[in-house]
Amino acid sequence: MESPLPRVSYKVAKVEFYWNGLKKGLKGKVMLIRDLMNAIANIAILTLVSYIIIKIIPKKRTYVLSVWQKIFIICIASITSFVLMSFSVNLPEQVKIDMRYNAMILLLYYIGPSVFVPANIITVILRFSWGISDAAVYTLMLYITLSILMPLINKKVSTRFNSYASGLILNAFYVIGHTISLYFVYYDWKQTIVISLFNFLFSSCCLMLNIMFIEDMRVNIQQYLEKIEQAKSDYLTGLYNKQEFSSCWKKIENDPTVTNTAFLMLDIDHFKYINDQYGHLNGDLVLRQSADLLHVKGIEHEQIYRVGGEEFCIVLKNTSFSKQMAIAEEIRQMIETKPFILENHQTIHVTVSIGMATSCKAKDMKNLYRLADRALYQAKERGRNQLVVLDLAERELKRIL
C-alpha cells in the first residue's frame, strides 16, 4: 500500500509555489504603484515650487533680481531637489530617477545662469546625503559638466526657439549626459537605453506641463501689467495721466537721490481755434502728434504727462539748469517747425507756450507745479510761442523779504 505523504507534499509545494507567485505579483504591483505615486509627487512638487518662484519675481516688465532674491530662489531650488530625490524611482546600484533636473532647466531658462549654476552645484552635493556610490560620483561629474555647457546651449537655443522647444532641447542634452554616466554604472547599453528613453519621455512630459503652467501665469501677469499701464495712461496720447503725475510728486519728495527738479508746463497755442476751424477729430490728431514730439533726446516716456485738455507736463530730475533750458527750447522749436498732418492730409503749423519752474533744494512739488503753471500763463501773456522760467527758491526768498 502506497503512502499518501508524497501526494500531500506535492500539494503543499504547489500551494507554496502559488503563494510565492502571488507575493511576487503583489510586491511588483506595490512597487509599480509606489513609483507611479512618486512620479505624480514629482510633478506636484515641481509645479508648486514654480508657482512660488514666479510669485517672488517682481511684477514688472523689466526687472533685476536682488542678491537676496537670488539667494532665496537658490535655496528653494536646492531644497526642492532634495525633496524630489526623496520621491525618486530607485534603481539598482543606488541610481535615482526623478525630476530634479527639470527644476534646474526651468531656473536656467526663466531666470538665468547666476541662479542655475549655484543651485546645480548644491543639488549634486545634496545627492551624497543618500550615500556615496558610483552613481553619486558620476552624477557629480555630470552636473559640473552641465553647469558649464548648459548656459551656453541655452543662450543659443532660447534665441531661436520658443519655451517648449527650448525646454525639450535642454532636457535632451541632460538625458544624453545622464545616459553616458548611467552606462558607466551598469555597463549594459541595452538596459541604459531603456532607462534613458523612459527618463526622457517622462521628464519631457513633466517639463512641458510645468512650462505650460509657467507660461499661463506669465500671460496673466502680462495682462495684469497692461491693465495697470492702461489705468496710468491717457487714452488719447498714450502718455501718463494726471493721476500718475500726482503719484510722481510723492516719489520725488521721498527720494533722497533727487537733488533738483524742474517742471515744464506746455500748452498748445490757440487750440480752441484748431478745434473750431478743423474739427475735434483733427484736434485729437494735433494732440497725438504733439505728444510724439515731446520724446526728445534725454526724455523718457515716464517723464511726460498729459495733465489737461491741451496741457502737458515734463518732469526733469537731477538735470542741470542749462540742460533744462536746452530741452525746453528744443521742444518749442521742434513743434514750431514741424508740419502737423490733418485727416484730409492738409498740413498746419502749431506753436506751444512753455512755463518752466525749477527747484534746486526745496521739494515742495505742489508749489513747484503752481509756479510752472504761473510761468506758462506769463508765456501766453507775453505773446505765446515762448519759454518763461521761474525759480522756486527765488520766489520763496522774495516772499520772505
FENSUL-V408667 format. One record per residue. N is the residue number from 1. RES is the residue in three letters. PSI is psi as a letter, one per 30 degrees, with the letter a starting at -180 (* if undefined). OMEGA is omega in degrees with one decimal (none if undefined). BURIAL is # if it has 24 or more other ideal C-beta (glycine too) atoms within 12 Angstrom, else .. Layout:
# FENSUL-V408667
((N	RES	PSI	OMEGA	BURIAL) (N	RES	PSI	OMEGA	BURIAL))
This chain:
# FENSUL-V408667
((1	MET	k	-176.8	.) (2	GLU	k	178.3	.) (3	SER	k	179.4	.) (4	PRO	f	-174.5	.) (5	LEU	e	179.7	.) (6	PRO	e	-179.1	.) (7	ARG	e	178.3	.) (8	VAL	e	178.9	.) (9	SER	e	179.6	.) (10	TYR	e	179.9	.) (11	LYS	e	178.2	.) (12	VAL	e	180.0	.) (13	ALA	e	-179.7	.) (14	LYS	e	178.4	.) (15	VAL	e	179.3	.) (16	GLU	e	179.4	.) (17	PHE	e	179.4	.) (18	TYR	e	-179.8	.) (19	TRP	e	177.5	.) (20	ASN	e	178.0	.) (21	GLY	e	178.5	.) (22	LEU	e	179.1	.) (23	LYS	e	178.8	.) (24	LYS	e	179.3	.) (25	GLY	e	178.6	.) (26	LEU	e	179.5	.) (27	LYS	e	178.6	.) (28	GLY	e	179.2	.) (29	LYS	e	178.5	.) (30	VAL	e	178.5	.) (31	MET	e	179.6	.) (32	LEU	e	178.8	.) (33	ILE	e	179.2	.) (34	ARG	e	179.4	.) (35	ASP	e	178.6	#) (36	LEU	e	178.4	.) (37	MET	e	176.7	.) (38	ASN	e	178.7	#) (39	ALA	e	178.0	#) (40	ILE	e	178.4	.) (41	ALA	e	177.8	#) (42	ASN	e	-178.9	#) (43	ILE	e	-177.8	#) (44	ALA	e	-179.2	.) (45	ILE	e	-178.3	#) (46	LEU	e	178.8	#) (47	THR	e	179.5	#) (48	LEU	e	-178.9	.) (49	VAL	e	176.0	#) (50	SER	e	178.3	#) (51	TYR	e	-178.8	.) (52	ILE	e	-178.0	.) (53	ILE	e	178.1	#) (54	ILE	e	178.0	#) (55	LYS	e	179.7	.) (56	ILE	e	-176.9	#) (57	ILE	k	-179.2	#) (58	PRO	k	179.2	.) (59	LYS	i	178.5	.) (60	LYS	l	178.9	.) (61	ARG	e	175.9	.) (62	THR	k	-177.7	.) (63	TYR	l	174.3	.) (64	VAL	k	179.7	.) (65	LEU	k	176.1	.) (66	SER	l	179.5	.) (67	VAL	e	-178.3	.) (68	TRP	e	176.6	.) (69	GLN	e	178.9	.) (70	LYS	e	179.1	#) (71	ILE	e	-180.0	.) (72	PHE	e	179.6	.) (73	ILE	e	177.6	#) (74	ILE	e	179.3	#) (75	CYS	e	179.2	#) (76	ILE	e	-179.2	#) (77	ALA	e	-179.3	#) (78	SER	e	177.4	#) (79	ILE	e	178.2	#) (80	THR	e	178.9	#) (81	SER	e	179.0	#) (82	PHE	e	179.1	#) (83	VAL	e	178.7	#) (84	LEU	e	177.1	#) (85	MET	f	178.4	#) (86	SER	f	179.2	.) (87	PHE	h	-177.3	#) (88	SER	l	169.5	#) (89	VAL	j	-174.9	#) (90	ASN	k	178.7	.) (91	LEU	l	177.9	#) (92	PRO	l	-179.4	.) (93	GLU	g	176.5	#) (94	GLN	h	175.7	#) (95	VAL	k	-179.5	#) (96	LYS	k	175.1	#) (97	ILE	j	178.5	#) (98	ASP	a	-172.9	#) (99	MET	g	-175.8	#) (100	ARG	f	179.4	#) (101	TYR	f	171.0	#) (102	ASN	e	178.3	#) (103	ALA	e	179.6	#) (104	MET	e	179.3	#) (105	ILE	e	178.9	#) (106	LEU	e	176.9	#) (107	LEU	e	-178.3	#) (108	LEU	e	-173.9	#) (109	TYR	e	-172.4	#) (110	TYR	f	-177.3	#) (111	ILE	e	174.9	#) (112	GLY	l	-176.1	#) (113	PRO	f	-176.7	#) (114	SER	f	176.5	.) (115	VAL	e	-177.2	#) (116	PHE	e	-173.2	#) (117	VAL	e	179.3	#) (118	PRO	e	178.6	#) (119	ALA	e	178.1	#) (120	ASN	e	-178.7	#) (121	ILE	e	179.7	#) (122	ILE	e	179.9	#) (123	THR	e	-177.6	#) (124	VAL	f	175.2	#) (125	ILE	e	177.8	.) (126	LEU	f	178.7	#) (127	ARG	e	-178.3	#) (128	PHE	f	176.8	.) (129	SER	f	178.2	.) (130	TRP	g	177.2	#) (131	GLY	k	177.4	.) (132	ILE	k	-179.1	.) (133	SER	l	177.0	.) (134	ASP	e	-179.8	.) (135	ALA	e	-179.9	#) (136	ALA	e	-179.8	#) (137	VAL	e	179.1	.) (138	TYR	e	175.9	#) (139	THR	e	176.4	#) (140	LEU	e	179.5	#) (141	MET	e	-179.7	.) (142	LEU	e	-175.9	#) (143	TYR	e	177.0	#) (144	ILE	e	178.0	.) (145	THR	e	-179.6	#) (146	LEU	f	177.5	#) (147	SER	f	178.7	#) (148	ILE	e	-171.7	.) (149	LEU	e	-172.0	#) (150	MET	e	176.5	#) (151	PRO	e	178.4	#) (152	LEU	e	178.7	.) (153	ILE	e	-179.4	#) (154	ASN	e	179.1	#) (155	LYS	e	179.4	.) (156	LYS	e	-172.7	.) (157	VAL	e	-172.8	#) (158	SER	f	179.1	#) (159	THR	f	-175.7	.) (160	ARG	f	-173.9	.) (161	PHE	l	176.0	.) (162	ASN	a	-174.1	.) (163	SER	e	-177.8	#) (164	TYR	e	180.0	#) (165	ALA	e	179.1	.) (166	SER	e	178.5	#) (167	GLY	e	178.7	#) (168	LEU	e	-179.4	#) (169	ILE	e	178.7	#) (170	LEU	e	178.7	#) (171	ASN	e	178.8	#) (172	ALA	e	178.4	#) (173	PHE	e	177.8	#) (174	TYR	e	-177.4	#) (175	VAL	e	177.1	#) (176	ILE	e	177.6	#) (177	GLY	e	179.4	#) (178	HIS	e	179.0	#) (179	THR	e	179.6	#) (180	ILE	e	179.9	.) (181	SER	e	180.0	#) (182	LEU	e	179.7	#) (183	TYR	e	-178.3	#) (184	PHE	f	173.0	.) (185	VAL	e	-174.4	#) (186	TYR	f	-175.2	#) (187	TYR	h	-180.0	.) (188	ASP	j	-175.2	.) (189	TRP	e	-178.3	.) (190	LYS	e	179.3	.) (191	GLN	e	-179.5	.) (192	THR	e	-178.0	#) (193	ILE	e	178.6	.) (194	VAL	e	179.6	.) (195	ILE	e	-177.0	#) (196	SER	e	178.2	#) (197	LEU	e	176.3	.) (198	PHE	e	179.9	.) (199	ASN	e	-178.7	#) (200	PHE	e	-177.9	#) (201	LEU	e	-177.2	.) (202	PHE	e	-178.8	#) (203	SER	e	178.2	#) (204	SER	e	177.3	#) (205	CYS	e	178.7	#) (206	CYS	e	-179.3	#) (207	LEU	e	179.9	#) (208	MET	e	178.1	#) (209	LEU	e	-179.3	#) (210	ASN	e	176.7	#) (211	ILE	e	177.7	#) (212	MET	e	179.6	.) (213	PHE	e	-178.6	#) (214	ILE	e	-179.4	#) (215	GLU	e	177.6	#) (216	ASP	e	177.6	.) (217	MET	e	179.2	#) (218	ARG	e	176.7	#) (219	VAL	e	179.1	.) (220	ASN	e	178.3	.) (221	ILE	e	179.0	.) (222	GLN	e	178.4	.) (223	GLN	e	177.3	.) (224	TYR	e	179.6	.) (225	LEU	e	178.7	.) (226	GLU	e	178.3	.) (227	LYS	e	176.6	.) (228	ILE	e	-179.8	.) (229	GLU	e	178.8	.) (230	GLN	e	179.1	.) (231	ALA	f	-179.5	.) (232	LYS	f	-168.0	#) (233	SER	l	172.2	#) (234	ASP	k	-173.1	#) (235	TYR	f	-172.8	.) (236	LEU	e	-172.9	.) (237	THR	f	-176.3	#) (238	GLY	f	176.9	.) (239	LEU	l	175.3	#) (240	TYR	k	-175.8	#) (241	ASN	a	-175.4	#) (242	LYS	e	178.1	.) (243	GLN	e	177.5	.) (244	GLU	e	176.5	#) (245	PHE	e	177.6	#) (246	SER	e	177.2	.) (247	SER	e	179.0	.) (248	CYS	e	178.6	#) (249	TRP	e	-176.5	#) (250	LYS	e	179.5	.) (251	LYS	e	-179.9	.) (252	ILE	e	-178.8	#) (253	GLU	e	-178.2	.) (254	ASN	g	-177.5	.) (255	ASP	j	-177.8	.) (256	PRO	f	-178.8	.) (257	THR	f	179.2	.) (258	VAL	j	-176.6	#) (259	THR	f	176.0	.) (260	ASN	l	-174.9	#) (261	THR	l	173.3	#) (262	ALA	k	173.4	#) (263	PHE	k	172.6	#) (264	LEU	j	176.3	#) (265	MET	k	-177.9	#) (266	LEU	k	179.1	#) (267	ASP	k	179.5	#) (268	ILE	k	-177.7	#) (269	ASP	k	176.2	#) (270	HIS	h	-177.8	.) (271	PHE	e	178.0	#) (272	LYS	e	178.7	.) (273	TYR	e	179.8	.) (274	ILE	e	178.7	#) (275	ASN	e	-178.0	.) (276	ASP	e	-175.1	.) (277	GLN	e	-171.8	.) (278	TYR	f	179.1	#) (279	GLY	l	-176.7	.) (280	HIS	f	178.3	.) (281	LEU	e	176.6	.) (282	ASN	e	174.2	#) (283	GLY	e	176.6	#) (284	ASP	e	178.1	#) (285	LEU	e	177.7	#) (286	VAL	e	178.2	#) (287	LEU	e	-179.7	#) (288	ARG	e	-178.7	#) (289	GLN	e	175.9	#) (290	SER	e	179.4	#) (291	ALA	e	178.9	#) (292	ASP	e	-177.4	#) (293	LEU	f	179.8	#) (294	LEU	f	-179.3	#) (295	HIS	i	179.1	#) (296	VAL	l	-179.5	#) (297	LYS	k	-179.7	.) (298	GLY	f	179.0	.) (299	ILE	k	177.0	#) (300	GLU	l	179.9	.) (301	HIS	e	-177.7	.) (302	GLU	f	-177.7	.) (303	GLN	f	-172.5	#) (304	ILE	k	-176.1	#) (305	TYR	k	168.0	#) (306	ARG	j	-172.1	#) (307	VAL	f	179.1	#) (308	GLY	a	-178.5	.) (309	GLY	e	178.3	.) (310	GLU	g	-178.6	#) (311	GLU	k	177.9	#) (312	PHE	l	176.2	#) (313	CYS	k	175.8	#) (314	ILE	k	-179.9	#) (315	VAL	k	178.6	#) (316	LEU	k	-179.6	#) (317	LYS	k	177.1	#) (318	ASN	h	-179.8	.) (319	THR	k	-179.3	#) (320	SER	l	-177.5	.) (321	PHE	e	-179.2	.) (322	SER	e	179.1	.) (323	LYS	e	176.0	.) (324	GLN	e	179.0	#) (325	MET	e	-177.4	.) (326	ALA	e	179.2	.) (327	ILE	e	-179.2	#) (328	ALA	e	-178.9	#) (329	GLU	e	178.1	#) (330	GLU	e	178.7	#) (331	ILE	e	-178.9	#) (332	ARG	e	-178.3	#) (333	GLN	e	-178.5	.) (334	MET	e	179.7	#) (335	ILE	e	-178.8	#) (336	GLU	e	-174.7	#) (337	THR	f	-175.8	.) (338	LYS	k	175.0	#) (339	PRO	k	178.0	.) (340	PHE	k	-175.3	#) (341	ILE	k	179.7	.) (342	LEU	a	-174.1	#) (343	GLU	e	-178.4	.) (344	ASN	g	179.6	.) (345	HIS	g	172.1	.) (346	GLN	k	179.1	.) (347	THR	k	175.1	.) (348	ILE	l	177.0	#) (349	HIS	k	-175.2	.) (350	VAL	k	173.7	#) (351	THR	l	177.3	#) (352	VAL	k	170.0	#) (353	SER	k	-176.4	#) (354	ILE	k	171.9	#) (355	GLY	k	-178.2	#) (356	MET	k	175.0	#) (357	ALA	k	-177.3	#) (358	THR	l	177.0	#) (359	SER	k	-178.9	#) (360	CYS	e	-175.5	.) (361	LYS	e	-175.1	.) (362	ALA	k	178.6	#) (363	LYS	h	177.1	#) (364	ASP	i	-172.5	.) (365	MET	e	-178.8	#) (366	LYS	e	178.2	.) (367	ASN	e	178.1	#) (368	LEU	e	178.2	#) (369	TYR	e	178.2	#) (370	ARG	e	179.6	.) (371	LEU	e	177.1	#) (372	ALA	e	178.5	#) (373	ASP	e	177.5	#) (374	ARG	e	177.9	#) (375	ALA	e	177.4	#) (376	LEU	e	179.3	#) (377	TYR	e	178.9	.) (378	GLN	e	178.6	#) (379	ALA	e	178.7	#) (380	LYS	e	178.9	#) (381	GLU	e	-177.6	.) (382	ARG	g	175.0	.) (383	GLY	g	178.0	.) (384	ARG	l	-179.5	#) (385	ASN	h	178.2	#) (386	GLN	l	-178.0	#) (387	LEU	k	173.9	#) (388	VAL	k	-176.3	#) (389	VAL	k	175.5	#) (390	LEU	k	-179.0	#) (391	ASP	k	-176.7	#) (392	LEU	e	-178.7	#) (393	ALA	e	179.1	#) (394	GLU	e	179.7	.) (395	ARG	e	-179.4	#) (396	GLU	e	179.8	.) (397	LEU	e	179.1	.) (398	LYS	e	-179.7	.) (399	ARG	e	179.8	.) (400	ILE	e	-179.1	.) (401	LEU	*	none	.))
